[in-house]
Every structure is written in C-alpha cells, then in structure tokens.
Amino acid sequence: MPKPVPDTEESMNVCRRFCGPCPSFKPNKLNEFEPHALFCSRGKTAKPMSEVEDHGCNCFGCDLFSQYELEGGYFCFYGIEGKK
C-alpha cells in the first residue's frame, strides 16, 4: 500500500532529478502551474488537462516511487492516486 510522500526539501531534491528531465513536464510547462512539482505529494497540476499532452512518465524510475511504494505514476496528470 502506498505511503504518503512528505512535502519536504529532501523530497523536492529527488523530484528535481526525475521531473526535470521528464518527457511530459517541460513540454507542458507544468512548472508554471500549481503545484509546480512534487506531484506525488502535492497532487496534479492545475493546468487544464485539455492543454496537457502525454509524452511519457519518469515516475516509475524515481527514488520516491519505490521508497514510498507508490503505484500508477503520471502523478502530474492524475494526482496522488496515479494512473489507474
């Protein structure tokens, strides 16, 4: 069962390594919309989904994904629940 990811600077440092080069993050300019990053802790982007294109997901390789036993991925699109 997934564990909550803490919204800390330590988690954000891990996030930067994986969200930064994520194939969906930069093309969709998700850093310009709340919550800007750390979607596995903070929830999905406020950018309208009609304006977001799927170019792939780096969540599955993220250290936070395995450490907190997360499931689903695509947290920037689907929120903490991830893609079902």
Sequence and secondary structure as in RCSB ss.txt:
>XXXX:A:sequence
MPKPVPDTEESMNVCRRFCGPCPSFKPNKLNEFEPHALFCSRGKTAKPMSEVEDHGCNCFGCDLFSQYELEGGYF
CFYGIEGKK
>XXXX:A:secstr
       SHHHHHHHHHHHTT TTTTTTTGGGSTT S HHHH S SS GGG       GGG HHHHHTT  S  H
HHH TT   
